[in-house]
Amino acid sequence: MSRVLIVTDAWRPQINGVVRTLERLSEELVKLGEEVEFLTPADFRTLPCPTYPEIRLSLTRQKTVARRIAEIAPDYIHIATEGPLGLIARRIALKTGRGYTTSYHTRFPEYLRARLPVPLAWSYAWLRRFHNSAAGCLVATESLRAELTAKRFKNLLIWSRGVDTDKFHPREGRPLDLPRPVFLHVGRVAVEKNLEAFLKLDLPGSKLVVGGGPQLDELKVKYPDVTFTGAKTGEELYALYSMGDVFVFPSLTDTFGNVVVEALASGVPVAAFPVTGPLDIIGDSGAGRLGWDLRQAAIDCLALSRETARAHALTFSWEASARQFMECLRSAQGVRDQRADAVLAKGG
């Protein structure tokens, strides 16, 4: 059994793909016999992130975090985010000579540029420095690995995702009485999600958006014909997924898209742009349509089989994801140890 410490700035009560991924990863690692500890904003005083108050930024000192890491005494340290806690944990690991891994969950440069006039080159240079000092940086897809390699990121390892097909599955009931076909989107309602590329489309039937976020009130006013439910969880969320006829995913910045596989598991074909995430998940599976004409992709999905969508989702397993995660940690640590031995041998 190994003790794994996961450091993350994204945590409850946030509802997003990073939080859901880490929660499910922890459950599966425990089933595999691993011990999991977390360092999150829940452990410290916090303040709201400017322009995005749902995100809480930790207020703590390096000495406090170092003491907590020493108490946990982990075999592996994984830094999941590049926020205040991630930065402190990275600094401690480098100072003490501890090996660690990171993961690239979020296109932070694009998210920042959507809010502030910060050049992408500056943000990527900072991220490259953050991740390249790790023994390994975990990415969700091959297309993201190729993209980051071209940006001179190093030590990139694949860690895919899963979906709970017992919770997300086709259901008969329809919680909302909306004209069909229902074009559905689930996710955070925020500018970086490019949601208006979906909302502006001339589509038959109804548009349904499930999720909360900083842009929700604005878009409710701007698109009164769209049904916005706000954030939903549990059985209510699963039922809303299932009532969709097509899931429309307009994001250009997601690194994977957990909601895409959740929709597929619910038997809903997916229309998306041909970008990282949808390209890797949908591919040539027949479970969706990808194209720069998002309206046409959405219309084409109406002819696709819900059974094919569900069958494709069954190929994504959280157990396999957790095993892959541990393989990445062990592989990265092994490579780091070999390099350290080589340096010592050369010095001797």
N, C-alpha and C positions, 0 to 999 in steps of 0.2 A: 504494500500500500504506500502511496505517495501523498504528501501533503502539498496541495496547490493553493497558492494565494493569488486571488484575482483582484486587481486594483482597478476600480472603475469610477468615473465621474458621472456616468449615466446610471440612475437608479430610481427606484420607486420614490414618489408616486408618478414619475414619468411613465408614459405608455408609448413605447417605441420598439423598433426591432432590436436595438442593442440590449435593452433591458430584458425583453422576452427571451432573446438568445442566451444571455448569461444565466437567467433563472433556469431555463430548461437544461442548459449545459451542466449546471450544478447538480440538478436532479439525476441526470444520466451518469455523471461521474461517480456519485455516491453509489448508485446501483452497480457500477463496475468495481467498487471497492476502494475508490480513492477518497481522500479527505479534502474538503474544500472549505477555504476561509475567504471572506471578502473584506476589502477596505472600500467603503462607499461614503458618500456625503451624509448618510444616516448616522455615521460615527462622529460627526463633527458639527460645529456651528456652520451655518451657510448663509449666503446672500443670493438674491435672484440675479440671474444673468441679464445684463442689459439687452434690451430688445426681445428677450425670450425668457420671461420670468418663471415659466414652468421649470426651467433648468436651474438647479441650485448649485452654486459654486462653494466648495469647501473652504473654510477659514481655519487653518491649522499651521503648526510649525513643523519644520523638518525633524526636529528632535522628537516630537510626539509621534510622528509616523515611523521614525526609525525604531523607537522603543516598541511600538506595536508590531512591527515586522519581526523584531528580535524575539518577542514573546511568542509569536506564531511559529517561528523557526521553520519556514516552508522549505520543501525540497525544490519547488519551482515557483518563480514569481512571474505572473503574466499581467502586463499592463494593458488594459483594454481600451483606454481612452487617453487623449492628449491634453486633458484638462488639468486643473491645479493638483489634484491627487496624483495623476499620472506623472506629471512633471516632478513632483517631490519624490515619488517612488523611484523614478529613473535616476534622479540625482543621487539618491542613497545607494542604489545598486552600483552605479559607476564608482562612487566614492569608496565603497566597501569591497569592490571586485566581485560582486555577485552577478551571476549570469541571469538574464531575464529575456522574456519574449514580449512582443507587442502584437496588436492586431489593428488592421486598417478597416474600421467599420464605416467611416463617414468621410465623404468628400468635403472635408473642412474648408479647403480653399474656395470651392464653388459656393458653399453655404455662406462664407464670410463675404464674398464678392456680391452676393445677392442683397446684402444689407449695407455694405460699406465699400468705397472705391479703393480696395486693396488689390494690387496686381497679383494674379495667380502665381507668377514666378516667385514672388516673395514668400507667399504662404507655402508653396511646395518646397522651397529651399529649407524653410524651418521644419516642415514635416519630415523631409529627407534626413535631416540631422537627428531628429527625434528617433526615427525608426531604424536608421542604419547603424546605430550604436548597439542595437539589440542582437542577441544571438540568432534571432529569427523573427520575421514579421509575418503574421498569419493573414491571408487574404481569402475571400470567399470563392473566387472564381478564376479560371484560367485567363479570361479576357482581362480581368483586373490585374492579374500578375503581369501580363504582357504590357499593359498600359503603364504600370508603375516601373517596370524594368526600363521602359523607354525614357522614363523620367529619372533614371539612375538610382532607384531604390534597390537595396541588396537583400540577400538572405530571405527571399520571399517563399513562403510555404502555403500550400493549399489547405484550408479548413472550411469545408462546406457546411451547409445547414440542413435542418430537417423540418418536419411538420408532424403535428399530432393528429394522425388520421382517425383516431377514435373520437376526438372532439370536433374536428372539422370534417364533416361528411355531408352528403346530400340529405336534405330534409323535405318533408312534404308540405309542412305548414308555411304560410306567408304572413309574417307579423305586420306588414304594411300593405294596404290596398292601393297599389300603384298600377297605372296602365303599363302593359307589357309591349315590347320587351323592356326589361329593367337593365340599364347600364350602370354598373356599380363601381364605386371606388372606396377603399378602406385605407386609412392612414392619417398621419398628422396633416392638419390643414395649415401649411406653412409655405412661404414663397418659394423655397428651394424645391418643393415637390412638383412645381410646374402644373398645378392643378387646373389652372385656367385653360390650358391646352385641351383639356377634356371638357370643361364646362362650356366652352365656346362652340363646341361641335354641334352641328345640325343633325340630330339623331331622332329617330322615332321613339315612341313610348316615353320612358321616364329616366331621369338621372337621379341616382341615390348616392350620397356621400356620407360615410360613417367615419367619425373621428373628430377630435378636438385639436385646437392649436391657435396660434396667434392671429391667423388670417380668417378665422371662422366667422366672426361678426361682419367683417368687411364683405366676404363673399356671399353671405346670406342676403345682404342688402342688394348686392350687385346682380345676383342670379336668383330672383324670387321663384322661378319655376323649378328650381332644383330642390330636392328634399335633403336637408341636412339634419342628421340625428344627433350630432355631438358624439363624444366618446362612449363606446359601449364595451362591455366585457361579458364573459361567461356565455350562458345559453342564448342570451339576447343577441350577442355578437355572432355566434355560430349560425343562428337562424337568419340573420340579415345577410350573411355571406351566401347562404344557400338560395335565397330568393333572387339573386342576380342571374340574369341570362348571359351577360358578358361582363367581365371584370376589365375595366380600363385603367391602365397604369401609365400615366404620362410622364413619370419622373425621368430626368436625364442625369441625375446625380446619385442615385442609390447604388451601393456596391453589390447588393444582392437583391433584396426585395422579399422579405419573409411573407408579406401579404400576397405575393404572387402564388407561392406554393400553398398558402392557406386557401386561396380562391380555388385553385386546381383541386385540392382535396375535397372542397365543397361541391365539386362537379361543375365549376364555372370556367369556361374557356377564357383566355386572357388576350387582350389586345394591348400592344405596347410598341414603343419605338425600338429599333434594333440597336440597343446599347447594352453596356455591361449590366449584367443581372438578367434581364429578359432573354438576351442572346444565349446565355449559359443555361438558364432554366428551361426555356421553351425550345430553343433550337429547332430541329426538324421533327419534333415529337408529334405534331398534329394536335397538340393541346391548346394552341393559340395561334394568333397571327401577329407578325411583326412587320412594321413598315413606317416610313416617314409620313405617309398619309394615314393619320391615326383614325380618322373617320372611316375610311375604307377598311382598315384592319378590324375596327369594331363591328362594322356591318358583316364582314366575312365571318366573324366568329359566331354569328347567329346560326350558321349552317354546320358548325362543328359539334362533335359528340360530347355530351357531358360525361359519358362513360370513359372516353379517351382521356379527358382531363383528370378524372379521378384516378385512373390507372397510372398516369404519369406521376401524380403526386405520391403514389405508393412507393416510388423508387427513392424518395427522400426520407431518411431515417435519422432520428435524433440520437439513437444509440451509435450508429455509424459515425455521426458527426462528433460525438464525445470521444470515441476511440481514435478518430483522426486527430482530434485536438491533442490528446495525450501523446500520440506518435510524433506530432510536430514538436511538442515540448521536449521529449526525450531526444529526438533527432537534433534539435538545435543545441541542446546542452552537450550532446556527444560531440558535435562538430566543434563547439567552443572548447571543450576539454582537450580535443586533439590539437587544436591550434596552440593552446597554452602549453601542452607537453612539447610541441615542436619548438616553441620559443625558448623553453627551459633547456632543451637538448642543445639548441644552437648556442645558447649562452654558456653552457657547460663546456 
